[in-house]
Amino acid sequence: MAEKAEDPQQASFLGARLRLGAELNRIAEQLSSLARAQDRLNDMYEAVLSRNMDLSVVLGLIVSTATNLVGARYGALGVLDETGERLGLFVPMGLSEKERADLAGTPLPRGRGLLGHLISNPRPLRVDAIDAHPESAGFPPGHPPMRTLLGAPIIIRGEIFGNLYVSERLDGRPFDVHDESLIVALAGAAGLAIDDARLYEENRRDAERFQRLLLPRLPDHVEPFSVAAAYRPACAPSRVGGDWYDLMPAPGQACAAIIGDVVGHDLQAAAAMTQIRNMLRALLYDHRTSPRAVLTRLDRTVHAITDSPVTTACLARIEPACEGWTLRWSTAGHLPPLLLVPGRPPGFPHVRPDLPLGVDVARPRHNHSRVLPPGTTVIFFTDGLVEHRGHSIDDGMDRLAALAADAAALPVHDLVTALIDGHPGDGQDDMAILAIRTPPN
């Protein structure tokens, strides 16, 4: 018995339903992909804002986000040089170790071929066959084969910053309109993130320059001592800080040294640091006054005429003695100096610090003294040099002493450089260091 013929109208209806279902599934997948893309863009931008990333880190994060968004194997970001006509910086991603080794010695792209086309024509570019494009310039020896390219310009405040590129989808298919819309959207978000990162770096440089301008220039000659100092900002600062040091020659082959740290990392801390340092210089004009008395008067003055925040400080005098030198000091909540005595292990004087400045002017302050043999180096420093979230302050000081032991024979300038370069701190706070070496005999 013959089968009943299928109704053509019903078959057409079923086919339409299948096509509609497939289209709805495709749209749903695109919507889901767009939602994931938006999440990635938001995550990227929030990471830049919350972490105050360096520009180089931001550029790498943008490329990584781009390759993940469209499922590409390779990605890159090219930054235009000052002429705006070629690439001055190229940040690639996705190359294997072998591919990197094959490209060793090959100059990074400067903006020829299709990359140059994107520079001259800052519009999205989607190419299914790179070799067939009329402006393709080919690849250098050792370059991995690439068939497809998708690029979009990154525009910041109306000016072209560079271009974002991806190549080779992992599924082997060419890039489509959906991929293009994602990369264009990412390039727009990248412009905002890069602008913020550049502003952050500019603020950081300005803050560091301002901080260094506030610090004194050590006297060219502090006879008979050898002296050196260094300052280094926190690893990711966007504000000025309150670390400072100062040194004044005194009559009779003596000198006065001070190191301090105003609580806070803002303009108020920097202004307070300048006020306190200038007041201290005036008080030190009378060189016969003991360190304890100077800090007591400074504390009362600060309390009476300013609203400066809490400040730690260590004030010291080094003066001749019958046999060598005498170190006299008073500390206001500050870490003790490190002593490098020839023929002995480095060590810290074990004295109890008095209260920081700005806490309680009624509490007494104390003097301390130590005989220094010829050739002794006294190192004053702020806590950023030794503070680390992963270990105790005592551990940091022990590590600093070990580092100083290895560098003790260096000239004082090289010693300071070695200590601030190899510091055991975690870099989250500013660092200041001042070293004074007594004559060898």
C-alpha positions as a printed NumPy array, in Angstrom:
array([[ 0.   ,  0.   ,  0.   ],
       [ 1.557,  3.324, -1.059],
       [ 2.539,  5.839,  1.71 ],
       [ 0.516,  9.006,  1.823],
       [ 2.424, 11.88 ,  0.223],
       [ 3.691, 14.537,  2.645],
       [ 1.765, 17.786,  2.498],
       [ 4.098, 20.354,  0.875],
       [ 2.592, 23.164,  2.941],
       [ 3.145, 21.26 ,  6.167],
       [ 6.724, 20.435,  5.155],
       [ 7.374, 24.091,  4.396],
       [ 5.914, 25.06 ,  7.771],
       [ 8.098, 22.537,  9.589],
       [11.174, 23.748,  7.731],
       [10.402, 27.336,  8.648],
       [10.004, 26.366, 12.296],
       [13.36 , 24.596, 12.24 ],
       [15.046, 27.596, 10.637],
       [13.378, 29.931, 13.123],
       [14.479, 27.713, 16.005],
       [18.027, 27.68 , 14.734],
       [17.999, 31.475, 14.311],
       [16.595, 31.967, 17.807],
       [19.279, 29.673, 19.202],
       [21.914, 31.683, 17.335],
       [20.525, 34.959, 18.683],
       [20.394, 33.52 , 22.204],
       [24.006, 32.418, 21.908],
       [25.012, 35.858, 20.656],
       [23.155, 37.537, 23.531],
       [24.867, 35.203, 25.972],
       [28.209, 35.93 , 24.322],
       [27.563, 39.664, 24.523],
       [26.709, 39.353, 28.213],
       [29.971, 37.475, 28.824],
       [31.84 , 40.062, 26.791],
       [30.31 , 42.87 , 28.833],
       [31.35 , 41.095, 32.022],
       [34.913, 40.766, 30.728],
       [35.01 , 44.423, 29.708],
       [33.681, 45.474, 33.107],
       [36.182, 43.204, 34.879],
       [39.028, 44.643, 32.835],
       [38.046, 48.255, 33.46 ],
       [37.412, 47.725, 37.172],
       [40.785, 45.991, 37.487],
       [42.487, 49.014, 35.955],
       [40.616, 51.451, 38.21 ],
       [40.994, 49.503, 41.459],
       [44.633, 48.453, 41.097],
       [46.113, 51.608, 39.568],
       [48.003, 49.474, 37.068],
       [51.067, 50.549, 35.147],
       [50.389, 51.274, 31.492],
       [52.371, 48.229, 30.331],
       [50.217, 45.962, 32.496],
       [47.032, 47.583, 31.166],
       [48.111, 47.015, 27.555],
       [48.757, 43.328, 28.227],
       [45.391, 42.972, 29.969],
       [43.619, 44.514, 26.974],
       [45.233, 42.072, 24.541],
       [44.422, 39.124, 26.8  ],
       [40.801, 40.261, 27.052],
       [40.565, 40.649, 23.276],
       [41.761, 37.109, 22.519],
       [39.387, 35.655, 25.104],
       [36.425, 37.666, 23.811],
       [36.546, 36.289, 20.276],
       [38.339, 33.007, 20.913],
       [41.485, 34.02 , 19.002],
       [44.831, 32.334, 19.267],
       [46.897, 35.475, 18.704],
       [46.43 , 39.059, 19.767],
       [48.467, 42.246, 19.831],
       [48.276, 45.936, 20.553],
       [50.326, 48.422, 18.583],
       [51.019, 51.877, 20.018],
       [51.853, 54.718, 17.623],
       [55.084, 56.622, 18.097],
       [55.281, 60.394, 18.483],
       [54.934, 60.9  , 14.709],
       [51.653, 59.01 , 14.621],
       [52.757, 57.319, 11.388],
       [54.244, 54.044, 12.637],
       [54.312, 51.779, 15.647],
       [56.592, 52.661, 18.521],
       [55.489, 49.815, 20.789],
       [54.051, 46.383, 19.987],
       [52.548, 44.106, 22.66 ],
       [51.967, 40.57 , 21.272],
       [50.249, 37.679, 23.021],
       [49.594, 34.009, 22.227],
       [53.013, 33.072, 20.84 ],
       [54.342, 29.737, 22.025],
       [57.875, 29.393, 23.383],
       [58.963, 27.889, 20.072],
       [57.355, 30.687, 18.092],
       [59.059, 33.257, 20.271],
       [62.366, 31.467, 19.799],
       [61.839, 31.408, 16.011],
       [61.266, 35.163, 16.063],
       [64.291, 35.893, 18.276],
       [66.27 , 38.718, 16.742],
       [63.422, 39.772, 14.453],
       [62.488, 43.44 , 14.976],
       [58.984, 44.059, 16.23 ],
       [56.494, 45.331, 13.633],
       [56.75 , 49.023, 12.86 ],
       [53.507, 49.371, 10.926],
       [53.841, 48.138,  7.353],
       [51.337, 46.153,  5.305],
       [47.935, 45.664,  6.886],
       [49.143, 47.148, 10.153],
       [50.114, 50.256,  8.223],
       [46.722, 50.213,  6.508],
       [45.051, 50.375,  9.923],
       [47.27 , 53.302, 10.889],
       [46.412, 55.218,  7.71 ],
       [42.749, 54.202,  7.831],
       [41.688, 54.119, 11.495],
       [38.56 , 52.05 , 10.977],
       [37.72 , 48.436, 11.853],
       [39.354, 45.956,  9.483],
       [38.278, 42.333,  9.011],
       [40.31 , 40.156,  6.627],
       [39.581, 36.501,  5.813],
       [42.765, 35.927,  3.796],
       [45.739, 38.076,  4.77 ],
       [47.935, 36.933,  1.839],
       [45.224, 37.868, -0.673],
       [44.756, 41.406,  0.605],
       [46.282, 43.978, -1.785],
       [48.146, 45.765,  1.016],
       [49.573, 42.631,  2.653],
       [53.346, 42.826,  3.084],
       [53.867, 39.217,  4.165],
       [55.529, 37.973,  7.331],
       [59.19 , 37.944,  8.412],
       [61.09 , 34.629,  8.609],
       [60.034, 32.529, 11.606],
       [56.652, 34.235, 11.954],
       [53.804, 31.788, 12.634],
       [51.352, 31.425,  9.733],
       [48.277, 33.648, 10.067],
       [45.344, 33.622,  7.699],
       [42.791, 35.937,  9.276],
       [42.983, 39.354, 10.915],
       [40.591, 41.566, 12.824],
       [41.689, 45.003, 13.933],
       [40.216, 48.184, 15.383],
       [41.674, 51.576, 16.282],
       [42.044, 52.73 , 19.881],
       [41.094, 56.402, 20.105],
       [41.781, 58.524, 23.183],
       [40.321, 62.025, 23.402],
       [39.921, 62.21 , 19.648],
       [43.473, 61.089, 18.843],
       [44.642, 57.71 , 17.573],
       [46.63 , 55.923, 20.295],
       [47.16 , 52.674, 18.419],
       [45.378, 49.582, 17.149],
       [44.1  , 46.342, 18.636],
       [44.559, 43.184, 16.596],
       [43.468, 39.54 , 16.837],
       [44.246, 36.686, 14.465],
       [43.208, 33.052, 13.949],
       [40.044, 31.944, 15.694],
       [40.607, 28.759, 17.639],
       [37.711, 27.031, 15.818],
       [39.336, 27.743, 12.44 ],
       [36.489, 29.927, 11.189],
       [36.984, 33.484,  9.936],
       [36.028, 36.395, 12.144],
       [32.446, 37.555, 11.695],
       [30.416, 40.718, 12.26 ],
       [29.742, 39.667, 15.85 ],
       [33.502, 39.368, 16.531],
       [34.055, 42.756, 14.956],
       [31.463, 44.421, 17.181],
       [33.133, 42.904, 20.254],
       [36.625, 44.091, 19.278],
       [35.322, 47.577, 18.44 ],
       [33.597, 47.737, 21.833],
       [36.768, 46.541, 23.555],
       [38.852, 49.129, 21.715],
       [36.506, 51.815, 23.041],
       [36.781, 50.541, 26.607],
       [40.534, 50.155, 26.134],
       [40.802, 53.834, 25.285],
       [39.222, 54.75 , 28.614],
       [41.41 , 52.287, 30.537],
       [44.604, 53.451, 28.815],
       [43.717, 57.095, 29.425],
       [43.22 , 56.363, 33.128],
       [46.494, 54.416, 33.279],
       [48.389, 57.239, 31.572],
       [46.843, 59.785, 33.935],
       [47.826, 57.581, 36.869],
       [51.416, 57.305, 35.655],
       [51.576, 61.073, 35.084],
       [50.254, 61.706, 38.6  ],
       [52.749, 59.226, 39.994],
       [55.664, 60.914, 38.244],
       [54.484, 64.343, 39.363],
       [54.039, 63.128, 42.944],
       [57.516, 61.63 , 42.987],
       [59.062, 64.789, 41.524],
       [57.212, 66.895, 44.086],
       [58.343, 64.622, 46.912],
       [61.965, 64.794, 45.786],
       [61.793, 68.59 , 45.53 ],
       [60.688, 68.7  , 49.157],
       [63.681, 66.671, 50.3  ],
       [66.869, 68.594, 51.084],
       [70.005, 68.376, 49.043],
       [72.743, 67.133, 51.317],
       [75.687, 69.487, 51.8  ],
       [78.539, 68.865, 49.386],
       [81.006, 68.7  , 52.266],
       [80.213, 67.536, 55.783],
       [83.752, 67.302, 57.044],
       [85.036, 64.968, 58.241],
       [82.152, 62.567, 57.498],
       [81.143, 60.617, 54.404],
       [77.388, 60.935, 53.863],
       [74.779, 59.673, 51.425],
       [70.995, 59.547, 51.255],
       [68.284, 58.11 , 49.027],
       [64.538, 58.255, 48.691],
       [62.269, 55.859, 46.82 ],
       [58.487, 56.101, 46.518],
       [56.135, 53.198, 47.079],
       [55.907, 50.719, 44.2  ],
       [52.476, 51.978, 43.146],
       [52.082, 55.448, 44.564],
       [49.611, 58.02 , 43.285],
       [50.166, 60.416, 46.165],
       [53.016, 62.168, 47.883],
       [54.231, 60.891, 51.214],
       [55.687, 62.189, 54.44 ],
       [59.133, 60.53 , 54.611],
       [62.065, 62.895, 54.944],
       [65.657, 63.245, 56.091],
       [68.004, 66.152, 56.766],
       [71.621, 66.739, 57.75 ],
       [73.326, 69.828, 59.205],
       [77.016, 70.368, 59.911],
       [77.75 , 71.514, 63.442],
       [80.739, 73.33 , 64.948],
       [83.63 , 71.262, 66.237],
       [83.58 , 68.584, 63.515],
       [80.095, 67.414, 64.524],
       [76.853, 66.972, 62.599],
       [73.153, 66.672, 63.325],
       [70.978, 64.172, 61.433],
       [67.235, 63.668, 61.347],
       [64.934, 61.17 , 59.679],
       [61.173, 61.153, 60.006],
       [57.868, 59.925, 58.676],
       [54.603, 61.859, 58.823],
       [51.585, 59.546, 58.991],
       [49.645, 59.702, 55.733],
       [50.189, 59.709, 51.99 ],
       [48.698, 62.944, 50.724],
       [49.415, 66.636, 50.321],
       [48.672, 67.226, 53.989],
       [51.409, 64.778, 54.956],
       [53.835, 66.419, 52.525],
       [52.99 , 69.909, 53.804],
       [53.315, 68.764, 57.419],
       [56.667, 67.192, 56.621],
       [57.925, 70.488, 55.212],
       [56.671, 72.467, 58.219],
       [58.198, 70.077, 60.742],
       [61.525, 69.904, 58.943],
       [61.792, 73.695, 58.747],
       [60.86 , 74.081, 62.432],
       [63.442, 71.487, 63.336],
       [66.139, 73.304, 61.393],
       [65.396, 76.458, 63.363],
       [65.571, 74.578, 66.659],
       [68.837, 72.93 , 65.66 ],
       [70.439, 76.337, 65.21 ],
       [71.474, 76.063, 68.862],
       [73.886, 73.161, 68.426],
       [74.425, 72.741, 72.162],
       [70.838, 71.593, 72.767],
       [70.492, 67.829, 73.308],
       [68.406, 65.731, 70.887],
       [65.875, 65.039, 73.648],
       [65.378, 68.75 , 74.336],
       [65.072, 69.567, 70.619],
       [62.366, 66.93 , 70.055],
       [60.532, 68.088, 73.178],
       [60.472, 71.674, 71.951],
       [59.552, 70.557, 68.435],
       [56.626, 68.497, 69.765],
       [55.303, 71.448, 71.775],
       [55.715, 73.828, 68.844],
       [53.963, 71.497, 66.412],
       [51.139, 70.956, 68.89 ],
       [50.716, 74.689, 69.561],
       [50.773, 76.216, 66.091],
       [49.829, 73.48 , 63.606],
       [47.34 , 70.674, 63.11 ],
       [50.019, 68.344, 61.728],
       [49.356, 64.6  , 61.965],
       [51.313, 62.129, 64.067],
       [54.99 , 61.984, 63.094],
       [57.799, 59.591, 63.946],
       [61.341, 60.928, 64.   ],
       [64.855, 60.108, 65.074],
       [67.208, 63.006, 65.813],
       [70.917, 62.382, 66.335],
       [74.23 , 64.169, 66.835],
       [77.608, 62.685, 66.014],
       [80.5  , 64.473, 67.695],
       [84.176, 63.806, 68.45 ],
       [85.086, 61.862, 71.587],
       [88.361, 60.93 , 73.29 ],
       [88.452, 57.638, 71.423],
       [86.517, 57.894, 68.205],
       [83.082, 59.464, 68.148],
       [79.892, 59.673, 70.197],
       [76.422, 59.146, 68.838],
       [73.716, 60.927, 70.839],
       [70.131, 60.468, 69.777],
       [66.494, 60.625, 70.782],
       [63.702, 58.778, 69.026],
       [60.04 , 59.752, 68.746],
       [58.388, 56.446, 67.916],
       [60.913, 55.784, 65.156],
       [63.005, 52.726, 64.408],
       [66.577, 52.841, 65.799],
       [69.547, 53.439, 63.513],
       [71.609, 50.555, 62.197],
       [75.261, 50.619, 63.278],
       [78.006, 49.162, 61.102],
       [81.092, 48.961, 63.311],
       [84.262, 47.628, 61.639],
       [85.027, 44.083, 62.769],
       [81.604, 43.565, 64.389],
       [78.25 , 42.273, 63.141],
       [75.722, 44.987, 62.221],
       [73.364, 45.814, 65.058],
       [70.593, 48.068, 66.315],
       [70.853, 49.84 , 69.688],
       [68.225, 48.29 , 71.951],
       [66.438, 51.304, 73.391],
       [62.757, 51.887, 73.978],
       [61.413, 54.607, 71.667],
       [59.499, 57.547, 73.099],
       [56.062, 58.529, 71.81 ],
       [55.758, 59.949, 68.287],
       [55.363, 63.676, 67.858],
       [51.794, 64.889, 68.149],
       [50.595, 62.31 , 70.701],
       [51.227, 63.64 , 74.212],
       [53.493, 66.636, 74.816],
       [53.507, 65.952, 78.572],
       [55.324, 62.652, 78.278],
       [59.083, 62.9  , 78.88 ],
       [61.66 , 62.175, 76.197],
       [65.066, 60.57 , 76.647],
       [68.594, 60.82 , 75.321],
       [70.683, 57.812, 74.352],
       [74.366, 57.61 , 73.55 ],
       [76.824, 55.147, 72.067],
       [80.57 , 55.338, 71.499],
       [81.447, 54.846, 67.823],
       [84.878, 53.508, 66.807],
       [86.538, 55.139, 63.777],
       [85.038, 54.066, 60.458],
       [81.58 , 53.337, 61.9  ],
       [78.598, 53.849, 59.602],
       [75.291, 55.001, 61.132],
       [72.262, 54.264, 58.961],
       [68.951, 56.022, 59.6  ],
       [65.893, 54.799, 57.685],
       [62.099, 54.907, 57.557],
       [59.966, 51.842, 58.14 ],
       [59.119, 51.332, 54.462],
       [62.602, 49.888, 54.066],
       [61.819, 46.916, 56.325],
       [58.026, 46.581, 56.566],
       [56.52 , 43.581, 54.783],
       [53.023, 42.193, 55.098],
       [54.404, 38.679, 54.971],
       [56.73 , 38.861, 57.971],
       [57.334, 40.775, 61.187],
       [59.16 , 44.076, 61.498],
       [61.903, 42.32 , 63.501],
       [62.42 , 39.894, 60.643],
       [62.68 , 42.822, 58.231],
       [65.29 , 44.501, 60.402],
       [67.293, 41.28 , 60.65 ],
       [67.249, 41.004, 56.867],
       [68.36 , 44.612, 56.533],
       [71.263, 43.941, 58.912],
       [72.311, 40.906, 56.854],
       [72.141, 42.943, 53.654],
       [74.208, 45.69 , 55.27 ],
       [76.817, 43.174, 56.417],
       [77.398, 42.106, 52.821],
       [77.722, 45.704, 51.624],
       [79.506, 47.236, 54.635],
       [82.848, 47.627, 52.853],
       [81.35 , 49.636, 49.974],
       [81.691, 53.415, 49.719],
       [78.81 , 55.039, 51.561],
       [76.946, 56.042, 48.364],
       [77.143, 52.49 , 47.021],
       [76.097, 51.137, 50.416],
       [72.94 , 53.26 , 50.42 ],
       [72.137, 52.162, 46.861],
       [72.591, 48.486, 47.781],
       [70.28 , 48.802, 50.786],
       [67.479, 50.612, 48.993],
       [67.734, 48.324, 45.933],
       [67.719, 45.132, 48.016],
       [65.341, 46.348, 50.714],
       [63.445, 43.607, 52.582],
       [60.222, 45.665, 52.611],
       [57.305, 44.864, 50.326],
       [57.493, 48.212, 48.539],
       [54.047, 49.333, 49.688],
       [55.409, 52.376, 51.517],
       [57.879, 55.129, 50.752],
       [61.491, 54.589, 51.779],
       [64.099, 57.099, 52.94 ],
       [67.624, 56.304, 54.071],
       [70.469, 58.448, 55.378],
       [73.972, 57.088, 56.072],
       [76.844, 58.807, 57.873],
       [80.33 , 57.27 , 58.106],
       [82.885, 58.536, 60.604],
       [86.521, 58.953, 59.516],
       [88.608, 55.746, 59.583],
       [91.107, 57.183, 62.082]])
